Amino acid sequence: MNIDGYTLTEKMRKARRRFRFTATEQALFYELVAICNGEDWRDVFDCSNIELCFALNVNEKTLIKARESLINAGLIYYKSGKNKRIISSYSFVKEFKTTVTTTVNFTANQTANKGVNQTANDTVDKGANDTGDSTDYNKLKQKPNRNILSKVSHGDFDFISDEFLEAFSLWLEYKKDRRQNYKSEKSLKACYNKLVKLSKNDPVIAEQIVNESIANNWSGLFELKNDKCEYGNKKQTDPADSGDTIIRTTVL
């Protein structure tokens, strides 16, 4: 299966119709897309927890929880290293096989009344998609609604159109995770109007703008470059490009 940035971005966009991803979960997905891009879109690529924690500015517990969500949604496949020295493996297309080793011990009691007691100890190598106590995200994740908005910010949300509800609620949740909540309804409206303006009133472009800001850990919203309509299609190689992008406007 051929993969590229556009295909994976579309895969995430479709998954959001069924699951309610947090900003950290989406940032992890797009960080893995960027790493896969750097590996020339290999079916299987390696990445350590430390590298991802540093890139996303989160602790390991938060990383593991976000990874659980992506695995349960079927967006990624994961194989943990057998120890901390072995880097974990990821894939967007290849499911890892689980190796099962069974050890059986038999103990016999010679007493006729008790017969023969058999005890079995099964040990399983939890290599593939092992995330501990996984949550059923199929039941927890739902499409965003205005009740969810009240949990990530305060104010009257009647000015938000249904078409932009998903993208804007994701942005508010991302800002809440960064502890950068909007303090007034005026600033909230200004941010929303900026998103609509930057996207030229297109909800799909608005989602791309929000996703790009999250993936790059930006504090604000920026207009998409003309040669970068979908995240991940173009691998950025000039360091000057990213620096110019980050400082070009004032954060709301």
C-alpha positions as CSV (number, residue, x, y, z in Angstrom):
1,M,0.0,0.0,0.0
2,N,1.4,3.4,-1.0
3,I,1.2,6.1,1.7
4,D,1.8,9.8,1.6
5,G,1.0,12.8,3.6
6,Y,-2.3,13.5,1.8
7,T,-3.5,9.9,2.3
8,L,-2.7,9.9,6.0
9,T,-4.3,13.3,6.6
10,E,-7.5,12.1,4.9
11,K,-7.4,9.0,7.0
12,M,-7.2,11.1,10.2
13,R,-10.0,13.4,9.0
14,K,-12.3,10.5,8.3
15,A,-11.4,8.9,11.7
16,R,-12.5,12.1,13.4
17,R,-16.0,11.5,12.2
18,R,-16.1,8.4,14.5
19,F,-13.7,9.3,17.3
20,R,-13.2,12.4,19.4
21,F,-9.4,12.8,19.4
22,T,-7.6,15.2,21.8
23,A,-5.1,17.8,20.6
24,T,-2.2,15.7,21.9
25,E,-3.5,12.6,20.1
26,Q,-3.7,14.4,16.8
27,A,-0.3,16.0,17.4
28,L,1.2,12.5,18.0
29,F,-0.3,11.2,14.8
30,Y,1.1,14.1,12.7
31,E,4.5,13.8,14.3
32,L,4.6,10.1,13.3
33,V,3.6,11.1,9.8
34,A,6.5,13.6,9.7
35,I,8.9,10.9,11.0
36,C,7.6,8.4,8.4
37,N,8.1,11.1,5.7
38,G,11.7,11.5,6.8
39,E,12.1,7.7,6.4
40,D,10.9,7.9,2.8
41,W,7.5,6.4,3.7
42,R,8.8,3.1,4.9
43,D,6.1,0.6,5.9
44,V,7.8,0.2,9.3
45,F,9.8,2.9,11.0
46,D,11.3,3.2,14.5
47,C,11.0,6.0,17.1
48,S,11.7,6.1,20.8
49,N,9.4,7.4,23.5
50,I,11.9,10.0,24.5
51,E,12.0,11.5,21.0
52,L,8.2,11.7,20.9
53,C,7.9,13.2,24.4
54,F,10.5,15.8,23.5
55,A,8.8,16.7,20.2
56,L,5.3,17.0,21.7
57,N,6.4,18.4,25.1
58,V,4.5,15.8,27.0
59,N,5.4,13.2,29.6
60,E,5.6,9.4,28.9
61,K,2.3,8.7,30.6
62,T,0.5,11.2,28.3
63,L,2.3,9.8,25.3
64,I,1.2,6.2,26.1
65,K,-2.4,7.3,26.6
66,A,-2.4,9.2,23.3
67,R,-0.9,6.2,21.5
68,E,-3.6,3.9,22.9
69,S,-6.2,6.1,21.3
70,L,-4.6,6.0,17.9
71,I,-4.2,2.2,18.1
72,N,-7.8,1.7,19.1
73,A,-8.9,3.9,16.3
74,G,-6.9,1.8,13.8
75,L,-4.8,4.7,12.7
76,I,-1.4,3.2,13.7
77,Y,0.2,-0.1,14.5
78,Y,2.7,-0.4,17.3
79,K,5.3,-2.8,18.5
80,S,7.1,-2.1,21.7
81,G,10.8,-2.8,22.2
82,K,11.6,-5.7,24.6
83,N,13.6,-3.4,26.7
84,K,14.5,0.3,27.0
85,R,17.5,-0.1,24.7
86,I,15.4,-1.4,21.8
87,I,13.4,1.4,20.1
88,S,9.7,0.8,19.4
89,S,8.4,0.3,15.9
90,Y,5.4,2.0,14.2
91,S,3.5,1.5,11.0
92,F,0.5,3.0,9.3
93,V,-0.1,0.0,7.1
94,K,1.5,-3.2,8.5
95,E,0.0,-5.0,11.5
96,F,2.6,-6.6,13.7
97,K,2.3,-10.3,14.6
98,T,2.0,-11.4,18.2
99,T,4.3,-14.1,19.3
100,V,2.7,-16.5,21.9
101,T,4.8,-18.8,24.0
102,T,2.9,-21.3,26.2
103,T,4.5,-23.1,29.2
104,V,2.5,-25.9,30.8
105,N,3.4,-27.6,34.1
106,F,1.6,-30.7,35.3
107,T,1.3,-31.9,39.0
108,A,-0.2,-35.2,39.9
109,N,-1.7,-36.1,43.3
110,Q,-1.5,-39.9,43.8
111,T,-4.6,-39.8,46.1
112,A,-7.3,-41.6,44.2
113,N,-10.1,-39.3,45.5
114,K,-8.4,-36.2,44.2
115,G,-7.3,-37.6,40.8
116,V,-4.9,-35.6,38.7
117,N,-4.7,-31.8,39.0
118,Q,-3.3,-29.9,36.0
119,T,-2.0,-26.4,36.3
120,A,-1.1,-24.3,33.3
121,N,0.9,-21.1,33.2
122,D,0.6,-19.2,30.0
123,T,3.0,-16.4,29.2
124,V,2.4,-14.1,26.3
125,D,4.9,-11.9,24.7
126,K,3.0,-8.6,24.5
127,G,4.9,-7.3,21.5
128,A,2.3,-6.1,19.1
129,N,0.0,-3.2,20.0
130,D,0.5,-3.7,23.8
131,T,-0.6,-0.6,25.6
132,G,-1.6,-1.9,29.0
133,D,-5.2,-1.2,30.2
134,S,-6.6,0.0,26.9
135,T,-9.8,2.1,26.9
136,D,-12.6,1.4,24.4
137,Y,-12.5,4.6,22.5
138,N,-15.3,3.5,20.2
139,K,-17.6,4.2,23.1
140,L,-15.9,7.3,24.4
141,K,-15.2,9.2,21.3
142,Q,-18.0,11.3,19.8
143,K,-18.3,14.1,17.3
144,P,-17.9,17.5,19.0
145,N,-20.9,19.5,20.1
146,R,-21.5,22.8,21.9
147,N,-21.6,21.0,25.2
148,I,-18.0,20.0,24.7
149,L,-17.0,23.5,23.9
150,S,-18.2,24.6,27.4
151,K,-15.6,22.2,28.9
152,V,-12.7,23.8,27.1
153,S,-13.6,27.4,27.2
154,H,-16.2,29.8,28.6
155,G,-18.7,32.1,26.8
156,D,-21.6,32.1,24.4
157,F,-20.8,29.9,21.4
158,D,-23.9,30.8,19.3
159,F,-21.6,32.6,16.8
160,I,-19.9,29.4,15.8
161,S,-21.3,27.8,12.7
162,D,-21.9,24.0,12.6
163,E,-19.4,23.7,9.7
164,F,-16.5,25.1,11.8
165,L,-17.6,23.5,15.1
166,E,-15.2,20.5,14.8
167,A,-12.1,22.5,13.8
168,F,-12.6,25.3,16.3
169,S,-13.4,23.0,19.3
170,L,-10.2,21.1,18.5
171,W,-8.3,24.3,18.6
172,L,-9.8,25.4,21.9
173,E,-9.0,22.0,23.4
174,Y,-5.4,22.3,22.2
175,K,-5.1,25.8,23.8
176,K,-6.5,24.4,27.0
177,D,-3.9,21.7,27.0
178,R,-1.2,24.4,26.7
179,R,-2.9,26.4,29.5
180,Q,-3.6,29.3,27.2
181,N,-7.4,29.6,27.5
182,Y,-9.1,32.6,26.0
183,K,-10.0,34.9,28.9
184,S,-13.0,36.7,27.3
185,E,-15.7,36.2,24.8
186,K,-14.3,39.0,22.8
187,S,-10.9,37.2,22.3
188,L,-12.8,34.0,21.6
189,K,-14.8,35.6,18.8
190,A,-11.6,37.3,17.4
191,C,-9.9,33.9,17.2
192,Y,-12.9,32.3,15.5
193,N,-13.2,35.1,13.0
194,K,-9.5,34.8,12.2
195,L,-9.8,31.1,11.5
196,V,-12.8,31.7,9.2
197,K,-10.8,34.5,7.4
198,L,-7.6,32.4,7.0
199,S,-9.6,29.5,5.7
200,K,-11.5,31.7,3.3
201,N,-14.7,30.4,4.8
202,D,-13.8,26.8,4.0
203,P,-14.3,24.3,6.9
204,V,-11.9,21.8,5.3
205,I,-9.1,24.3,5.0
206,A,-9.9,25.4,8.6
207,E,-9.2,21.9,9.8
208,Q,-5.9,21.8,7.9
209,I,-4.9,25.1,9.5
210,V,-5.6,23.8,13.0
211,N,-3.9,20.5,12.3
212,E,-0.8,22.3,11.0
213,S,-0.6,24.5,14.1
214,I,-1.0,21.5,16.4
215,A,1.6,19.4,14.5
216,N,4.1,22.2,14.7
217,N,3.3,23.1,18.3
218,W,2.5,26.7,17.4
219,S,0.6,29.0,19.7
220,G,-1.4,30.7,17.0
221,L,-3.2,30.1,13.7
222,F,-1.5,30.9,10.3
223,E,-2.5,30.9,6.7
224,L,-1.6,27.7,4.8
225,K,1.3,28.1,2.3
226,N,0.2,28.0,-1.4
227,D,2.5,25.0,-1.9
228,K,1.3,23.1,1.2
229,C,-2.4,22.5,1.0
230,E,-2.2,19.2,2.9
231,Y,0.1,18.4,5.8
232,G,2.9,16.0,5.1
233,N,2.9,16.3,1.3
234,K,6.0,18.4,1.3
235,K,9.0,17.7,3.4
236,Q,10.5,20.9,4.6
237,T,14.3,21.0,4.2
238,D,15.1,24.7,4.5
239,P,15.4,25.8,8.2
240,A,14.7,29.3,7.2
241,D,11.2,28.4,6.0
242,S,10.0,27.2,9.4
243,G,11.5,30.1,11.3
244,D,9.9,32.7,9.0
245,T,6.5,31.0,9.4
246,I,6.4,31.0,13.1
247,I,7.1,34.7,13.6
248,R,5.0,36.2,10.8
249,T,1.9,37.2,12.8
250,T,0.6,38.0,16.3
251,V,-1.0,35.2,18.3
252,L,-4.5,35.9,19.4
